[in-house]
């Protein structure tokens, strides 16, 4: 009975941990080699960069819609139906033989993923007291990272045994299953005040929200130039000489380090706050990727993957807490959707730009850019913290657990 009472105190956190780990794990079956799948379907490296911009744009636009719908209709419907749509898109994509139809279907899949992103932060942050958000995001990220650590290993085995089609079909099955579980487990957390205050898209680029937007945009671009974009796989294959199996395996080792560090990261966020933790972790993330990009020996390559895994996990957990703390209850869904749209549209532009610069100056451009972006985000966060923005946000935050 005590276990059930404790679980009840954490609201949707267990359900989100289970289902989000299924969704992320399914993506990680193929994400480390997604650029190489495009190559197999006839895409050039320039085509891949443009494709990354296209699927990022689809996710960006869907974020705004997801935030709008979550404030209007509720958090749970968005989380459920997005899973079903994404699953069907992956099934169809698995049967394509040319990169253009594959891209169109992957854009639908990525849009369904994008629509969940503003709701993800909302439904977790609104399930617990404001002071517990660090541990809540840490627990969810722990389960996500565990799945992300195992999935590339499973993906490597499936690639060797059967090929990429079965990989995509398995991912689709996991997404569909996550939708069913969410429909049964999650309860609505949308505050009664949500949607009662008017909110224009332009509000995220003025006043104090401008600083929040700059942080969110910077983090998204940094992630898109590294972990979430095409450059990591291409660099590992073309410059570092790693095979597809090695890429998935080393990626999994780094993710395993994230599993170990997640509980500590959540506690650090609660101890030092999301602003300072994110400032330090996004800086370390950029440095870790630059170090990774210049390694040539296997032990140092593996060690750099581990460093990336740790800094990435700290960044995600602190970013999730920051996004909830910095946005008021009344406009959270719409504001997070607008932030996500601006962030991913900027990231979409940054990928082909970085691809063009790679052609001019070499393969290390995305990772140098990430270091510079990380330093800029760190500076902005520390300035916000120095002005007392985090204390103001925590004091005005309402407990929305029902």
NUZAVO-867754 format. One record per residue: x, y, z of N, C-alpha, C in turn; residue in three letters. Coordinates in steps of 0.001 Angstrom, whole numbers, plus 500000, padded with zeros to 6 digits. Example, Ala and Ser with C-alpha at 12.3 -4.5 7.8 and 13.67 -1.06 7.14 Angstrom:
BEGIN
513190494310507800512300495500507800513200496700507800ala 512850497750507080513670498940507140512900500030507870ser 
REM end
This chain:
BEGIN
500824498796500000500000500000500000500865501263500000unk 501983501204500748502871502357500807503459502651499427unk 503766501578498665504317501753497321503318502470496431unk 502041502054496522501004502662495698500786504131496068unk 500849504434497387500690505823497816501833506682497275unk 503053506128497293504198506878496781504083507084495271unk 503644506050494564503459506188493130502409507245492803unk 501346507292493625500278508267493392500808509686493540unk 501778509883494463502349511212494653503086511701493416unk 503516510753492568504268511109491378503391511192490141unk 502084511081490283501150511327489191501455510532487936unk 501626511239486829501858510609485533503304510221485281unk 504177510474486235505595510240486008505893508777485653unk 505364507763486388505642506374485986505120506039484592unk 503882506470484281503330506195482969504126506853481857unk 504573508081482083505377508770481092506753508134480958unk 507285507636482071508587506967482008508511505725481128unk 507467504930481312507317503691480539507117503993479055unk 506147504850478765505777505045477368506785505892476589unk 507373506886477242508356507695476535509620506895476267unk 509974505994477182511128505134476923510853504205475742unk 509599503778475587509251502968474421509399503773473129unk 508916505019473154508996505863471956510440506216471608unk 511191506634472610512576507016472352513410505795471990unk 513178504687472688513896503456472365513647503023470933unk 512414503162470463512101502774469087512842503662468095unk 512931504955468384513676505860467501515167505537467503unk 515690505143468669517112504876468754517503503551468102unk 516531502746467707516849501558466923517518501933465611unk 517092503081465054517599503462463729518203504861463658unk 517979505721464672518431507101464584519942507248464410unk 520786506448465096522233506619464900522690506399463463unk 521912505658462664522310505386461275521278505933460284unk 520429506867460724519378507384459847519968508006458585unk 521055508762458725521676509376457549522155508312456565unk 522617507185457089523100506111456219521935505387455544unk 520772505330456203519575504775455562519192505635454359unk 519264506942454527518985507839453405519970507596452262unk 521224507360452588522208507055451554521823505781450802unk 521407504763451525521006503507450900519849503695449924unk 519007504700450206517845504957449359518155505953448239unk 519433506285448074519838507097446937520078508560447219unk 520073508995448470520266510409448799521750510744448874unk 522110511913448348523470512421448499523609513078449868unk 524826513449450242525030514106451535524281515435451594unk 524230516175450471523463517409450438521972517123450593unk 521496516062449924520101515651450084519787515343451540unk 520743514724452228520533514353453635520411515601454501unk 521269516584454267521197517833455033519861518538454804unk 519427518587453533518140519207453214516996518418453843unk 517097517088453821516072516243454429515977516486455931unk 517145516634456583517139516918458016516430518233458303unk 516650519220457438515950520496457597514453520308457414unk 514062519461456465512642519240456184511933518551457341unk 512527517467457879511841516782458974511880517605460263unk 512903518412460422512949519302461587511879520378461486unk 511669520900460275510620521898460064509239521308460361unk 509015520078459928507730519417460198507496519292461703unk 508542518906462433508408518799463883508212520166464528unk 508854521185463961508729522536464515507298523042464422unk 506698522914463259505329523392463074504349522608463928unk 504590521320464071503672520502464858503766520807466349unk 504906521323466804505035521674468219504046522766468606unk 503929523771467755502992524844468070501559524309468135unk 501209523455467178499872522858467184499667521976468411unk 500691521194468762500580520340469941500361521140471207unk 501103522248471370500908523095472536499539523739472560unk 499070524201471400497745524813471299496651523805471642unk 496742522615471067495720521585471321495752521128472779unk 496945521082473378497028520607474763496391521595475733unk 496494522897475458495818523890476297494310523885476055unk 493892523540474849492477523578474510491761522269474839unk 492352521144474473491667519852474606492238518964475709unk 493455519260476175494063518447477219495390517854476785unk 496193517482477776497520516931477493497440515499476959unk 496568514688477549496544513258477236496155512962475787unk 495103513572475211494762513251473823495918513470472842unk 496681514540473037497815514805472148498847513691472262unk 499148513274473495500155512241473708499729510890473137unk 498442510611473139497943509310472678497894509242471159unk 497203510192470536496966510093469091498227510354468274unk 499161511102468834500432511303468135501179509980467973unk 501068509114468966501714507798468887501118506962467755unk 499802506972467636499146506178466606499524506662465202unk 499525507974465010499872508535463698501327508212463342unk 502224508378464299503630508089464055503875506637463717unk 503153505737464370503319504303464104502946503961462667unk 501824504467462191501395504184460829502373504769459804unk 502943505930460092503910506539459175505168505680459066unk 505641505123460177506827504277460142506577502983459375unk 505399502411459538505067501186458794505142501456457293unk 504537502543456854504559502881455430505984503166454952unk 506771503878455784508139504221455398509003502976455211unk 508727501938455956509547500727455885509455500032454529unk 508423500344453743508231499683452442508691500553451262unk 509259501728451537509702502593450449511077502162449940unk 511363502509448688512643502153448071513386503366447521unk 512860504573447777513489505807447300513431506827448422unk 514455507683448484514589508557449642513510509633449731unk 512911510074448629511916511144448694510627510690449383unk 509989509553448972508816509116449736509156508743451175unk 510365508206451378510784507908452748510827509190453574unk 511359510252452981511426511537453676510033512055454019unk 509108511996453063507761512502453308507094511765454472unk 507259510461454504506662509676455591507395509920456908unk 508718510073456825509466510364458050509112511734458600unk 508769512675457718508312513988458170507015513865458967unk 506099512993458517504862512761459278505192512159460642unk 506084511173460631506494510562461897507120511596462828unk 508015512422462266508716513401463101507766514501463578unk 506744514803462769505740515772463203504948515236464388unk 504626513950464361503914513355465500504785513363466743unk 506082513172466544507020513282467666507090514720468181unk 507158515679467249507259517071467635506048517571468396unk 504855517112468022503637517578468693503607517195470164unk 504365516159470533504399515714471926505382516504472782unk 506333517165472165507430517750472924507002518819473926unk 506150519788473555505717520746474580504829520107475635unk 504097519069475245503198518386476180503994517511477148unk 505099516967476678505970516134477519506399516899478766unk 506935518101478566507370518896479712506193519275480599unk 505069519641479984503908520076480754503362518961481628unk 503152517788481052502452516724481762503295516156482902unk 504617516231482764505481515794483871505566516882484932unk 505849518108484504505983519200485465504723519475486245unk 503556519275485615502272519525486286501823518365487166unk 502518517237487105502134516071487894502708516090489301unk 503708516937489532504392516938490823504541518368491320unk 504857518483492607505166519775493203506390520375492521unk 506435521697492459507520522389491758508892521982492273unk 509008521699493574510301521357494148510729519936493826unk 509827519117493285510172517740492937510461517565491451unk 510431518628490701510529518485489248511872517928488802unk 512931518268489513514236517733489147514240516223489195unk 513738515657490306513695514198490416512728513583489431unk 511604514264489168510625513736488212511246513616486824unk 511858514706486354512503514648485043513685513689485053unk 514397513614486177515512512680486278515062511242486160unk 513915510902486801513411509530486739512957509177485329unk 512241510104484687511790509838483320512978509714482374unk 513943510614482509515117510543481653515943509286481930unk 515924508792483173516603507541483484516028506402482662unk 514700506297482630514061505225481861514273505423480364unk 514234506683479924514453506969478508515872506568478102unk 516835506948478931518224506683478586518543505199478657unk 517894504492479561518061503041479607517608502429478289unk 516460502878477801515970502384476508516911502799475379unk 517408504038475453518310504527474414519641503788474415unk 520030503255475578521270502490475657521108501099475070unk 519958500492475299519726499121474832519350499101473352unk 518551500071472918517992500051471564519046500003470458unk 520127500812470509521112500709469425521754499331469330unk 521934498647470474522478497290470443521513496340469756unk 520227496473470093519208495658469431519165495985467945unk 519232497274467642519220497698466244520386497122465466unk 521575497104466079522750496552465401522554495076465072unk 521961494325466009521703492902465770520699492706464638unk 519631493494464657518586493359463630519135493730462257unk 519973494787462199520569495183460927521400494048460346unk 522191493405461188523036492301460725522194491115460263unk 521096490853460983520318489651460707519318489826459568unk 518614490971459524517495491106458579517512492374457741unk 518035493476458258518018494725457511517174495795458173unk 517073496953457510516435498120458123514907498056458121unk 514288497304457203512823497277457173512265496737458479unk 512815495631458956512346495054460217512607495985461388unk 513671496761461270513994497739462303512869498776462417unk 512423499288461277511372500291461258510025499702461697unk 509748498476461334508488497845461746508450497625463258unk 509578497232463830509636497082465285509417498432465968unk 510029499485465436509845500825465997508376501239465934unk 507714500930464830506296501265464689505449500533465726unk 505759499270465965505018498505466973505167499089468363unk 506357499562468695506581500164470012505801501464470160unk 505759502261469098504991503515469151503496503238469330unk 502989502270468610501564501946468731501252501437470141unk 502126500589470685501934500084472042501979501191473075unk 502871502175472875502951503303473804501651504098473804unk 501034504247472629499764504967472553498669504268473339unk 498631502961473257497621502193473997497831502329475501unk 499076502202475931499375502310477363499044503706477881unk 499389504732477121499086506095477556497585506308477703unk 496832505742476799495386505908476872494824505327478161unk 495471504295478684494980503639479899495573504208481179unk 496823504674481130497527505022482363497492506509482705unk 497545507372481703497726508798481990496427509460482426unk 496543510413483331495398511230483727495691512678483382unk 494636513423483133494773514791482650495357515701483729unk 496293516576483329496915517521484269496728518971483840unk 496040519205482754495878520582482278495258521443483369unk 495944522531483775495398523388484832494071524012484401unk 493191524262485376491915524915485061492127526286484435unk 493268526901484782493550528239484265494114528232482852unk 494484527026482347495077526950481014494097527444479962unk 494556528305479104493715528819478036492861530006478424unk 492865530376479712492032531497480152492699532841479900unk 494011532814479689494762534036479414495167534028477950unk 494945535128477259495322535218475864496834535131475692unk 497244534527474587498675534387474341498924534473472842unk 499707535450472430500076535609471033501462535008470801unk 501641534437469624502920533808469286504086534775469491unk 503868536043469196504943537035469262505437537290470678unk 504686536840471699505087537106473077506379536406473459unk 506729535327472738507964534615473082509211535320472553unk 509035536409471827510209537147471337510242538563471898unk 509598538757473041509705540058473712509621539867475226unk 510069540857475961510047540793477417510970539712477953unk 510661539194479125511496538168479732511465536859478950unk 510357536611478220510290535372477445511300535342476306unk 511798536499475902512819536505474864514063535757475325unk 514449535955476592515616535246477117515370533747477171unk 514155533364477574513799531941477603513882531361476189unk 513399532121475215513431531674473824514855531501473328unk 515727532448473641517114532356473194517794531115473762unk 517498530794475020518059529583475628517528528333474923unk 516220528288474728515609527115474092516116526933472662unk 516220528036471922516710527971470544518154527498470513unk 518984528055471382520380527662471410520565526188471715unk 519824525684472699519930524268473050519471523372471902unk 518374523748471249517858522947470145518852522898468980unk 519433524024468641520408524048467551521630523207467911unk 522098523326469150523251522536469585522970521040469469unk 521776520621469870521414519210469796521261518753468345unk 520719519628467498520501519264466098521815519157465340unk 522806519940465726524110519870465075524927518666465530unk 524436517988466561525221516890467143524393515604467253unk 523765515398468400523093514129468673521885513874467781unk 521122514904467464519846514713466793519887514977465295unk 521008515315464764521119515611463346521970514578462621unk 522292514837461349523005513847460540524516513850460705unk 525075514904461310526527515086461266527289514078462122unk 526701513634463205527395512687464075527636511361463358unk 526589510821462721526736509553462014527681509681460827unk 527554510775460055528416510968458896529874511130459320unk 530124511892460385531491512104460869532083510792461381unk 531278510031462129531767508766462675532127507791461561unk 531338507783460492531571506848459389532691507326458462unk 532641508607458072533556509105457046534913509521457593unk 534936510153458759536188510691459304536833509728460301unk 536010509145461179536552508267462215536661506820461754unk 536002506488460623536117505144460057535344504070460794unk 534288504431461516533511503453462267532462502792461379unk 532214501523461612531161500810460899529816501112461539unk 528730500700460887527402500948461428527201500233462757unk 527702499018462860527576498278464115528366498969465216unk 529566499444464914530373500166465902529680501459466332unk 529094502189465383528398503435465717527276503171466712unk 526437502165466428525332501843467335525847501359468684unk 526917500545468661527440499976469910528048501055470802unk 528891501904470247529516502966471038528477503982471513unk 527503504242470662526405505125471041525695504566472275unk 525489503256472275524817502606473401525649502698474675unk 526963502609474556527825502739475732527684504128476345unk 527675505139475491527479506498475979526133506677476647unk 525093506075476033523754506168476616523693505461477969unk 524444504365478105524471503645479382525035504524480495unk 526017505353480157526549506290481145525472507287481564unk 524614507650480611523499508529480934522519507887481888unk 522316506563481743521434505839482667521955505955484090unk 523241505753484243523847505776485575523758507169486195unk 523916508185485361524029509558485882522675510218486110unk 521580509677485547520278510351485595519799510696487008unk 519820509753487969519366510126489318520186511258489917unk 521502511232489686522360512302490202522010513621489529unk 521766513585488223521442514815487504520160515445488039unk 519141514616488308517903515143488879518128515791490232unk 518958515171491055519258515742492377520050517039492253unk 520958517102491292521739518320491076520833519474490656unk 519855519186489798518908520222489380518150520767490582unk 517709519880491483516988520329492673517894521086493631unk 519156520710493676520085521361494612520542522732494102unk 520889522825492835521468524058492294520523524811491363unk 519383524223491037518429524883490144518675524540488688unk 517632524658487891517741524282486482518578525285485686unk 518578526563486084519297527577485319520804527321485353unk 521364527175486550522808526980486656523236525612486137unk 522409524591486394522758523246485922522774523187484403unk 521772523809483765521737523824482308522904524622481745unk 523245525723482383524378526540481918525666525725481877unk 525920524968482949527143524165483002527090522982482041unk 525932522310481967525853521069481196525868521306479692unk 525231522384479207525235522629477767526626523061477308unk 527379523732478176528768524070477859529617522812477769unk 529457521922478754530205520661478757529834519798477558unk 528564519854477161528094519071476016528832519475474737unk 528966520766474494529677521228473309531139520825473326unk 531781520979474465533192520603474588533363519106474371unk 532439518295474919532527516844474780532465516429473313unk 531586517073472536531467516717471128532709517125470337unk 533272518273470653534481518693469951535621517722470240unk 535743517285471486536769516303471839536531514981471121unk 535263514559471064534906513314470368535322513360468898unk 535102514489468264535305514583466820536763514420466395unk 537719514605467311539135514546466935539813513270467400unk 539058512335467979539670511104468481539938510117467342unk 541015509326467507541380508341466488541545506929467056unk 541851506810468334542038505484468930540738504993469543unk 540517503693469507539267503112470005538992503443471466unk 539966503313472399539671503639473804539219505090473990unk 539874506022473288539504507427473434538172507733472752unk 537873507037471667536570507201471014535462506775471962unk 535648505618472603534638505119473545534512506067474734unk 535650506533475250535624507462476390534883508750476028unk 535068509228474806534391510454474396532888510233474218unk 532496509054473749531066508718473706530465508734475113unk 531230508258476084530764508252477474530603509680477992unk 531561510533477688531482511932478127530283512626477494unk 530026512338476227528848512884475553527575512412476255unk 527519511117476598526329510572477250526016511256478567unk 527036511539479364526835512177480664526377513629480498unk 527086514394479662526733515805479489525375515966478808unk 525058515066477892523759515092477216522629514870478214unk 522817513937479133521771513636480103521547514801481066unk 522621515381481541522492516567482391521767517686481652unk 522081517856480369521465518922479579519970518690479411unk 519566517469479087518150517184478861517330517344480131unk 517821516833481247517076516902482499516930518353482959unk 518005519103482909517932520508483338517126521350482357unk 517176521026481059516385521753480073514897521505480267unk 514529520239480566513124519939480820512587520702482013unk 513363520744483105512939521488484286512888522985484004unk 513862523495483278513901524925482939512666525338482142unk 512273524541481165511137524880480305509838524988481106unk 509692524158482127508471524213482948508537525375483936unk 509684525539484591509836526592485598509667527981484981unk 510204528166483787510250529504483200508940529952482575unk 507946529032482449506680529369481788505537529295482795unk 504648530285482795503505530308483707502454529267483325unk 501693528811484339500690527767484142499662528121483066unk 499216529368483077498087529769482234498370529636480734unk 499628529721480368499968529721478938500999528639478605unk 501202527683479490502332526764479342502292525989478024unk 501161525396477691501101524601476470501414525416475238unk 500760526582475113500963527419473929502364528025473897unk 502859528441475053504197529033475095505270528000474757unk 505151526804475322506128525768475004506031525348473546unk 504810525333473006504658525028471589505316526079470711unk 505123527360471059505750528445470299507273528392470419unk 507764528125471634509206527986471831509762526854470983unk 509047525725470990509497524576470208509516524872468720unk 508496525577468249508437525911466831509611526804466426unk 509841527858467195510968528746466881512305528012466981unk 512429527175467994513683526449468204513980525516467036unk 512974524751466627513221523758465597513311524377464213unk 512597525476463970512756526163462686514173526717462553unk 514677527265463652516059527746463627517028526597463426unk 516760525476464100517610524298463944517549523765462514unk 516346523830461916516189523355460541517056524160459577unk 517143525464459805517986526315458961519461526041459226unk 519785525750460472521190525580460845521819524336460221unk 521012523302459960521581522051459439522125522211458015unk 521327522677457046521931522861455712523027523921455706unk 522897524947456580523961525944456672525252525290457136unk 525153524464458178526336523758458665526871522795457604unk 525942522138456873526364521247455801527147521985454717unk 526691523191454384527400524015453397528778524409453925unk 528839524803455194530121525207455787531084524028455914unk 530536522836456123531388521644456158532105521473454822unk 531362521704453729531967521604452408533081522619452189unk 532982523773452849533990524823452686535172524678453628unk 534867524339454903535909524407455930536239523062456591unk 535486522027456296535823520724456850534767520163457783unk 534938518898458156533919518136458874533732518559460329unk 534630519404460864534568519747462285533702520969462568unk 533186521602461515532409522830461669531230522684462634unk 530365521628462513529204521542463414529593521505464888unk 530722520892465187531114520712466586531753521985467159unk 532449522736466320532945524051466741531766524994466983unk 530787524948466083529594525776466242528879525450467555unk 528830524174467913528151523758469143528828524314470382unk 530152524354470371530896524947471505530549526420471649unk 530510527134470543530205528568470580528777528799471080unk 527846528017470577526442528138471004526300527833472490unk 526966526778472948526903526417474359527385527533475255unk 528464528207474863528986529321475652527992530483475693unk 527321530746474567526345531835474513525135531537475387unk 524644530289475348523504529885476182523873529978477652unk 525054529529478001525535529600479386525530531043479892unk 526015531944479066526063533353479458524666533906479699unk 523715533583478823522350534078478969521696533517480230unk 521888532235480500521279531607481680521822532204482973unk 523114532409483028523699532974484241523224534406484466unk 523016535147483378522487536507483512521056536479484043unk 520236535551483552518858535405484044518850535009485511unk 519734534076485866519794533636487259520229534784488164unk 521188535572487707521667536691488502520592537737488769unk 519603537823487883518503538770488061517355538190488894unk 517530536946489383516512536326490230515345535723489478unk 515521535421488194514406534913487398513929533547487881unk 514846532681488286514434531342488717513656531402490025unk 514088532220490967513366532353492231511965532909491997unk 511842533882491105510523534452490790509601533397490219unk 510138532571489300509325531553488656508861530499489656unk 509751530076490547509383529052491523508354529574492514unk 508488530804492931507553531377493902506159531554493316unk 506075531816492006504769532038491382504148530761490832unk 504925529655490869504414528410490301503324527821491198unk 502264527370490605501157526753491329501297525240491281unk 500896524568492360500859523129492364499611522678491621unk 499809521903490549498688521525489699498321520051489788unk 498863519344490775498513517944490940497059517831491380unk 496319516963490725494888516829491050494647515542491832unk 
REM end
